[in-house]
């Protein structure tokens, strides 16, 4: 994994930790992301697969939202 991919993941986690559940469009806006969105989508999907971000339905907004996963308790 490249340093740039890791940086994008950290930016996403920072945005999600300070907000309620966000849609992909809201994440893009919060990061002021311009250009190709594929690296952002890839980083977000990696975070979901790693269990660091939760992808859940928001029935009121009729969208899937992303939330930072709670820290594992030990």
Rosetta blueprint (number, residue, H / E / L):
1 X L
2 X L
3 X H
4 X H
5 X H
6 X H
7 X H
8 X H
9 X H
10 X H
11 X H
12 X H
13 X H
14 X H
15 X H
16 X H
17 X H
18 X H
19 X L
20 X L
21 X L
22 X E
23 X L
24 X H
25 X H
26 X H
27 X H
28 X H
29 X H
30 X H
31 X H
32 X L
33 X L
34 X L
35 X L
36 X L
37 X L
38 X H
39 X H
40 X H
41 X H
42 X H
43 X H
44 X H
45 X H
46 X H
47 X H
48 X H
49 X H
50 X H
51 X L
52 X L
53 X E
54 X E
55 X E
56 X E
57 X E
58 X E
59 X L
60 X L
61 X L
62 X L
63 X E
64 X E
65 X E
66 X E
67 X E
68 X E
69 X L
70 X L
71 X L
72 X L
73 X L
74 X L
